Amino acid sequence: MDKDPQGLLDSSLMASGTASRSEDEESLAGQKRSSSQALGTIPKRRSSSRFIKRKKFDDELVESSLAKSSTRAKGATGVEPGRCSGSEPSSSEKKKTNDLTSVHLGVKFSCRFTLREVQERWYALLYDPVISKLACQAMRQLHPEAIAAIQSKALFSKAEEQLLSKVGSASQPSLETFQDLLHRHPDAFYLSRTAKALQSHWQLMKQYYLLEDQTVQPLPKGDQVLNFSDAEDLIDDSKLKDMRDEVLEHELTVADRRQKREIRQLEQELHKWQVLVDSITGMSSPDFDNQTLAVLRGRMVRYLMRSREITLGRATKDNQIDVDLSLEGPAWKISRKQGVIKLKNNGDFFIANEGRRPIYIDGRPVLCGSKWRLSNNSVVEIASLRFVFLINQDLITLIRAEAAKITPQ
């Protein structure tokens, strides 16, 4: 086929013009470097400001080192970069298929490249002489085991699968069977195929019913195939319930009745135990007046609560509180504002801890920022100081009755 002389002339002129421009640029760069060295300044190195760069293919990672070696070889021999020689396999001979979509779906790359990126790289390997030569140099430096591993992962073509599907599924083919198949059809199979690879792919085809003598059973007509949700809806939930254990239920009922009877007896004997405690401690229940809501009674001092909210703590020159606990005993571990006792509209008393140390109500700790309900005869312990909280039941009953009248309105 005759070549176009005008086209060759244009390409030679473009190459010569490119070479002359590159020489001018190199001379200009040399002058800049010499002038900067004479002035004692170092030229600033250019760096990219981009944070996220384009992903590179595996062959692009070695292009920089190969490009340096190729430029040194060019300066020594004067060989222009171009396509691979006839002895080297070209890029188009590396794959058995020409469908880039199949390559994108079937080949595992180092990064998740898109189909467009794969196509651009493929065209660059075919038509860009510099990239093509660098790729050939990278392929020459691959280890034989790496080459064999890559070639063993080549996709099977339709012709290869048709030949493998002719092997019967009922037979037990050995490696000699597939080796004979390779000898009889050398043009159909890929050069790197081995008998072991053919046997593995044949077993996969047999597993998925892709052989010629295998047929997939059709779905039954007229009967709808149920999924898991449909089958679950058909189950009768009443049949899944456990049978009632009448003996266990009877024992639980008897135990519950016995516990309620014991609680009722303890509530009835509460006043008797209160008299016994008062006789031992020598302190009797105080006589409340119409203005006292509750009493916080200690061993030394009795504090009267005559407002709906009082503060507990340690009084200082700068801090005045309602209940000074230091009058009861050593209170240097108590915060200046240890807690607050409030009376709600429904007649319930609550204590809120605002100090660092916990407040114990009937042995239960109330931490900082928490609150707890106080009942009659509740034991309040603050830093080894113990108090009994007594409620004026008559006055609280009147408060609850007034609250009940206001609530419906």
C-alpha positions as CSV (number, residue, x, y, z in Angstrom):
1,M,0.0,0.0,0.0
2,D,1.5,3.4,-1.1
3,K,2.1,6.0,1.6
4,D,1.1,9.6,1.1
5,P,4.2,11.7,0.6
6,Q,2.5,14.9,1.5
7,G,1.4,13.4,4.8
8,L,4.9,12.2,5.6
9,L,6.2,15.7,4.8
10,D,3.7,17.3,7.1
11,S,4.6,14.9,9.9
12,S,8.3,15.4,9.5
13,L,7.8,19.2,9.5
14,M,5.8,19.0,12.7
15,A,8.4,16.7,14.3
16,S,11.2,19.1,13.4
17,G,9.2,22.1,14.7
18,T,8.5,20.3,17.9
19,A,12.2,19.4,18.3
20,S,13.3,23.0,17.7
21,R,10.8,24.3,20.2
22,S,11.9,21.8,22.8
23,E,15.6,22.8,22.3
24,D,14.7,26.5,22.7
25,E,12.8,25.7,25.9
26,E,15.8,23.7,27.3
27,S,18.2,26.6,26.5
28,L,15.9,29.1,28.1
29,A,15.5,26.9,31.2
30,G,19.4,26.6,31.4
31,Q,19.8,30.4,31.2
32,K,17.2,30.8,34.0
33,R,19.0,28.2,36.2
34,S,22.4,29.8,35.6
35,S,21.1,33.3,36.5
36,S,19.4,32.1,39.6
37,Q,22.7,30.4,40.7
38,A,24.6,33.6,40.1
39,L,22.2,35.6,42.2
40,G,22.3,32.9,44.9
41,T,18.7,32.1,44.8
42,I,17.1,28.7,44.3
43,P,14.2,28.5,41.9
44,K,10.9,27.6,43.5
45,R,9.7,24.1,42.7
46,R,6.3,23.8,41.1
47,S,3.8,21.7,43.0
48,S,0.2,20.9,42.4
49,S,-2.4,22.5,44.6
50,R,-4.9,19.8,43.9
51,F,-5.7,17.6,46.9
52,I,-7.4,14.8,45.1
53,K,-5.7,13.6,41.9
54,R,-6.9,11.2,39.2
55,K,-6.5,7.5,40.0
56,K,-3.7,5.8,38.1
57,F,-3.6,2.4,36.5
58,D,-1.0,-0.1,37.4
59,D,1.0,0.5,34.3
60,E,1.0,4.2,34.9
61,L,2.7,3.8,38.2
62,V,5.9,2.7,36.5
63,E,5.8,5.2,33.6
64,S,7.9,7.8,35.5
65,S,10.8,5.5,36.0
66,L,10.5,4.0,32.6
67,A,10.2,7.5,31.0
68,K,13.5,8.5,32.6
69,S,15.3,5.4,31.3
70,S,13.7,5.9,27.9
71,T,15.0,9.5,27.7
72,R,18.5,8.4,28.6
73,A,18.3,5.7,26.0
74,K,17.1,8.2,23.4
75,G,19.9,10.6,24.2
76,A,22.4,7.8,23.8
77,T,21.0,6.1,20.7
78,G,18.7,8.7,19.2
79,V,15.8,6.2,18.9
80,E,12.4,7.9,18.8
81,P,9.6,6.4,21.0
82,G,7.1,4.3,19.1
83,R,5.1,1.2,18.9
84,C,6.4,-2.3,20.0
85,S,8.5,-4.2,17.6
86,G,7.2,-7.2,15.8
87,S,8.7,-9.7,18.2
88,E,6.9,-8.1,21.2
89,P,3.2,-8.9,21.6
90,S,1.0,-5.8,21.0
91,S,-1.6,-4.5,23.3
92,S,-4.4,-5.9,21.2
93,E,-3.0,-9.5,21.6
94,K,-3.1,-9.4,25.4
95,K,-6.9,-10.0,25.6
96,K,-9.1,-12.7,24.1
97,T,-12.1,-10.4,23.8
98,N,-12.6,-7.0,22.2
99,D,-15.6,-6.1,24.4
100,L,-14.4,-3.5,26.9
101,T,-17.6,-3.8,28.9
102,S,-16.8,-7.4,29.7
103,V,-13.3,-6.4,30.6
104,H,-14.6,-3.7,32.9
105,L,-16.9,-6.2,34.6
106,G,-14.6,-9.2,34.7
107,V,-11.1,-7.8,35.4
108,K,-10.2,-6.8,38.9
109,F,-8.2,-3.6,38.8
110,S,-6.3,-2.0,41.6
111,C,-8.9,0.8,41.8
112,R,-12.6,1.1,40.9
113,F,-12.2,2.6,37.4
114,T,-15.3,3.6,35.4
115,L,-15.9,2.2,31.9
116,R,-15.0,5.5,30.4
117,E,-11.6,5.5,32.1
118,V,-10.9,2.0,30.9
119,Q,-11.8,3.0,27.3
120,E,-9.5,6.0,27.4
121,R,-6.6,4.0,28.7
122,W,-7.2,1.3,26.1
123,Y,-7.2,3.8,23.3
124,A,-4.0,5.4,24.7
125,L,-2.3,2.0,24.7
126,L,-3.3,1.5,21.1
127,Y,-2.7,5.0,19.5
128,D,-0.3,6.8,21.8
129,P,3.3,5.8,20.8
130,V,4.9,7.0,24.1
131,I,2.4,5.2,26.3
132,S,2.5,2.1,24.1
133,K,6.3,1.8,24.3
134,L,6.2,2.4,28.1
135,A,3.6,-0.4,28.5
136,C,5.7,-2.8,26.4
137,Q,8.8,-2.0,28.6
138,A,6.7,-2.7,31.7
139,M,5.5,-6.0,30.3
140,R,9.0,-7.0,29.6
141,Q,10.0,-6.5,33.2
142,L,7.1,-8.7,34.6
143,H,8.0,-11.9,36.3
144,P,7.1,-15.1,34.5
145,E,4.9,-16.2,37.4
146,A,3.0,-12.9,37.3
147,I,2.5,-13.2,33.6
148,A,1.2,-16.8,34.1
149,A,-1.2,-15.7,36.9
150,I,-2.6,-12.8,34.7
151,Q,-3.1,-15.0,31.6
152,S,-4.8,-17.7,33.7
153,K,-7.6,-15.2,34.5
154,A,-8.4,-14.5,30.9
155,L,-12.2,-14.7,30.2
156,F,-13.5,-17.8,28.4
157,S,-14.9,-17.2,25.0
158,K,-18.2,-18.7,23.6
159,A,-16.3,-21.1,21.4
160,E,-14.3,-22.4,24.4
161,E,-17.5,-22.9,26.5
162,Q,-19.2,-24.7,23.6
163,L,-16.4,-27.2,23.4
164,L,-16.5,-27.7,27.2
165,S,-20.3,-28.1,27.2
166,K,-20.0,-31.2,25.0
167,V,-18.3,-33.2,27.8
168,G,-21.1,-35.2,29.4
169,S,-22.2,-34.3,32.9
170,A,-22.6,-38.0,33.9
171,S,-19.0,-38.8,33.0
172,Q,-16.0,-38.3,35.3
173,P,-13.5,-36.6,33.0
174,S,-9.9,-36.6,34.1
175,L,-7.1,-34.2,33.2
176,E,-6.1,-36.4,30.2
177,T,-9.6,-35.8,28.8
178,F,-9.1,-32.0,28.8
179,Q,-5.5,-32.3,27.7
180,D,-6.7,-34.2,24.6
181,L,-9.3,-31.5,24.1
182,L,-6.6,-28.9,24.0
183,H,-4.6,-30.9,21.4
184,R,-7.6,-31.4,19.1
185,H,-8.6,-27.7,19.2
186,P,-5.5,-25.7,19.5
187,D,-7.0,-22.7,17.6
188,A,-10.1,-22.4,19.7
189,F,-8.5,-22.3,23.2
190,Y,-6.4,-19.5,24.5
191,L,-2.6,-20.3,24.5
192,S,-2.3,-20.1,28.3
193,R,-5.1,-22.6,29.0
194,T,-4.2,-25.7,30.9
195,A,-6.0,-29.0,31.5
196,K,-6.5,-28.0,35.2
197,A,-8.1,-24.7,34.2
198,L,-10.4,-26.4,31.7
199,Q,-11.5,-28.9,34.4
200,S,-12.3,-26.2,36.9
201,H,-14.4,-24.2,34.4
202,W,-16.2,-27.4,33.4
203,Q,-17.1,-28.1,37.0
204,L,-18.5,-24.6,37.3
205,M,-20.6,-25.0,34.1
206,K,-21.9,-28.3,35.5
207,Q,-22.8,-26.7,38.8
208,Y,-24.9,-24.0,37.0
209,Y,-26.5,-26.5,34.5
210,L,-24.8,-25.1,31.4
211,L,-23.8,-28.4,29.8
212,E,-25.6,-29.6,26.7
213,D,-27.0,-32.7,28.3
214,Q,-28.3,-30.8,31.3
215,T,-31.8,-29.3,31.4
216,V,-33.3,-27.0,34.1
217,Q,-36.6,-28.2,35.5
218,P,-39.4,-25.7,34.7
219,L,-41.4,-24.2,37.5
220,P,-44.8,-26.0,38.2
221,K,-47.6,-24.3,36.3
222,G,-50.7,-23.3,38.1
223,D,-49.1,-23.5,41.5
224,Q,-47.6,-20.2,42.8
225,V,-44.2,-20.5,44.3
226,L,-44.3,-19.1,47.8
227,N,-41.7,-16.9,49.2
228,F,-40.7,-16.7,52.9
229,S,-43.2,-13.9,53.7
230,D,-46.1,-15.9,52.1
231,A,-45.2,-19.0,54.1
232,E,-44.9,-17.0,57.3
233,D,-48.4,-15.6,56.8
234,L,-49.9,-19.2,56.4
235,I,-48.6,-20.2,59.9
236,D,-51.2,-20.2,62.6
237,D,-49.8,-18.2,65.5
238,S,-52.2,-19.9,68.0
239,K,-50.5,-23.2,67.4
240,L,-47.1,-21.7,68.2
241,K,-48.1,-20.6,71.8
242,D,-46.8,-22.6,74.7
243,M,-49.2,-24.7,76.6
244,R,-50.4,-23.3,80.0
245,D,-48.7,-24.8,83.0
246,E,-51.5,-24.9,85.5
247,V,-49.3,-26.1,88.4
248,L,-46.8,-23.3,87.9
249,E,-49.6,-20.7,87.7
250,H,-51.1,-22.0,90.9
251,E,-47.8,-21.8,92.8
252,L,-47.2,-18.2,91.6
253,T,-50.7,-17.2,92.7
254,V,-50.2,-18.7,96.2
255,A,-46.8,-17.0,96.6
256,D,-48.2,-13.7,95.5
257,R,-51.1,-14.0,98.0
258,R,-48.7,-14.9,100.8
259,Q,-46.5,-11.8,100.1
260,K,-49.4,-9.5,100.1
261,R,-50.6,-10.9,103.4
262,E,-47.1,-10.3,105.0
263,I,-47.0,-6.7,103.7
264,R,-50.5,-6.0,105.1
265,Q,-49.4,-7.3,108.6
266,L,-46.3,-5.2,108.6
267,E,-48.3,-2.1,107.7
268,Q,-50.7,-2.8,110.6
269,E,-47.8,-3.3,113.1
270,L,-45.9,-0.1,112.0
271,H,-47.2,2.0,114.9
272,K,-46.2,-0.6,117.4
273,W,-42.6,-0.5,116.1
274,Q,-42.7,3.3,116.2
275,V,-43.5,3.2,119.9
276,L,-40.7,0.8,120.5
277,V,-38.2,3.0,118.7
278,D,-39.3,6.1,120.6
279,S,-38.9,4.3,123.9
280,I,-35.4,3.3,123.1
281,T,-34.2,6.6,121.7
282,G,-36.1,8.6,124.3
283,M,-37.7,10.8,121.6
284,S,-41.4,10.8,120.9
285,S,-43.2,12.1,117.8
286,P,-43.5,15.9,117.9
287,D,-46.7,17.7,118.2
288,F,-47.3,19.5,114.9
289,D,-48.9,22.9,114.7
290,N,-51.0,24.2,111.9
291,Q,-47.9,25.9,110.2
292,T,-45.4,23.0,110.3
293,L,-45.5,20.8,107.2
294,A,-42.7,18.4,108.3
295,V,-39.9,18.0,110.7
296,L,-36.3,16.9,110.1
297,R,-35.2,15.5,113.4
298,G,-31.7,14.7,114.4
299,R,-30.1,13.6,117.7
300,M,-29.3,17.2,118.8
301,V,-31.5,19.5,116.8
302,R,-35.0,19.4,115.3
303,Y,-35.6,21.5,112.1
304,L,-39.2,22.6,111.3
305,M,-40.3,22.9,107.7
306,R,-42.9,25.7,107.5
307,S,-42.5,26.6,103.8
308,R,-43.0,24.6,100.7
309,E,-39.2,24.7,99.9
310,I,-36.2,24.7,102.2
311,T,-32.5,24.4,101.6
312,L,-30.0,22.1,103.4
313,G,-26.3,22.7,103.9
314,R,-23.6,24.4,105.8
315,A,-24.0,28.1,106.8
316,T,-21.1,30.5,106.3
317,K,-20.6,34.2,106.4
318,D,-21.3,34.6,102.7
319,N,-24.0,31.8,102.5
320,Q,-27.2,31.8,104.5
321,I,-29.5,28.7,104.2
322,D,-32.7,27.5,105.9
323,V,-31.3,24.4,107.6
324,D,-27.8,24.6,109.0
325,L,-26.6,21.0,109.4
326,S,-23.5,22.1,111.3
327,L,-25.7,22.5,114.4
328,E,-26.2,18.8,114.5
329,G,-22.5,17.8,114.4
330,P,-19.3,18.0,112.3
331,A,-20.4,19.2,108.9
332,W,-17.1,20.2,107.3
333,K,-17.7,17.5,104.6
334,I,-21.1,18.9,103.7
335,S,-21.5,21.4,100.9
336,R,-22.6,24.9,101.6
337,K,-25.8,24.1,99.6
338,Q,-26.2,20.3,99.9
339,G,-29.8,19.9,98.9
340,V,-33.4,21.2,98.6
341,I,-36.6,19.7,100.1
342,K,-39.8,20.7,98.1
343,L,-43.5,20.0,98.7
344,K,-45.5,19.4,95.5
345,N,-49.1,20.3,95.0
346,N,-50.2,16.7,95.4
347,G,-48.7,16.5,98.9
348,D,-45.5,14.6,98.0
349,F,-42.1,15.7,99.4
350,F,-39.0,15.4,97.3
351,I,-35.3,16.0,98.1
352,A,-32.9,17.1,95.4
353,N,-29.1,16.7,95.9
354,E,-27.1,19.7,94.8
355,G,-23.8,18.9,96.6
356,R,-20.8,16.9,95.8
357,R,-21.4,14.1,98.2
358,P,-24.4,11.7,97.9
359,I,-27.4,11.8,100.2
360,Y,-28.7,8.5,101.4
361,I,-32.5,8.0,101.8
362,D,-33.3,4.8,103.6
363,G,-29.9,3.5,102.5
364,R,-30.4,4.4,98.9
365,P,-27.8,6.9,97.5
366,V,-29.1,10.0,95.7
367,L,-26.3,11.4,93.6
368,C,-25.7,15.0,92.6
369,G,-28.4,16.3,90.2
370,S,-30.8,13.6,91.2
371,K,-33.9,13.7,93.4
372,W,-35.9,11.2,95.5
373,R,-39.3,11.1,97.1
374,L,-39.5,11.4,100.9
375,S,-42.1,9.5,102.9
376,N,-43.0,9.6,106.6
377,N,-40.2,8.2,108.9
378,S,-37.6,8.3,106.1
379,V,-34.0,8.2,107.3
380,V,-31.9,10.9,105.7
381,E,-28.1,10.5,106.0
382,I,-25.7,13.3,104.9
383,A,-22.0,12.8,105.6
384,S,-22.4,10.6,108.7
385,L,-25.3,12.8,110.0
386,R,-28.6,11.0,110.3
387,F,-32.0,12.6,110.4
388,V,-35.6,11.3,110.5
389,F,-38.1,13.0,108.2
390,L,-41.6,13.3,109.9
391,I,-44.6,14.5,108.0
392,N,-47.6,16.3,109.4
393,Q,-50.2,13.9,108.0
394,D,-53.2,16.0,109.0
395,L,-52.0,19.2,107.2
396,I,-50.8,17.2,104.2
397,T,-54.3,15.6,103.9
398,L,-55.9,19.0,103.8
399,I,-53.4,20.1,101.1
400,R,-54.2,17.1,99.0
401,A,-58.0,17.7,99.4
402,E,-57.6,21.3,98.2
403,A,-55.5,20.1,95.2
404,A,-58.2,17.6,94.3
405,K,-60.8,20.3,94.3
406,I,-58.8,22.6,92.0
407,T,-57.8,19.9,89.6
408,P,-61.2,19.2,88.0
409,Q,-61.8,22.9,87.4
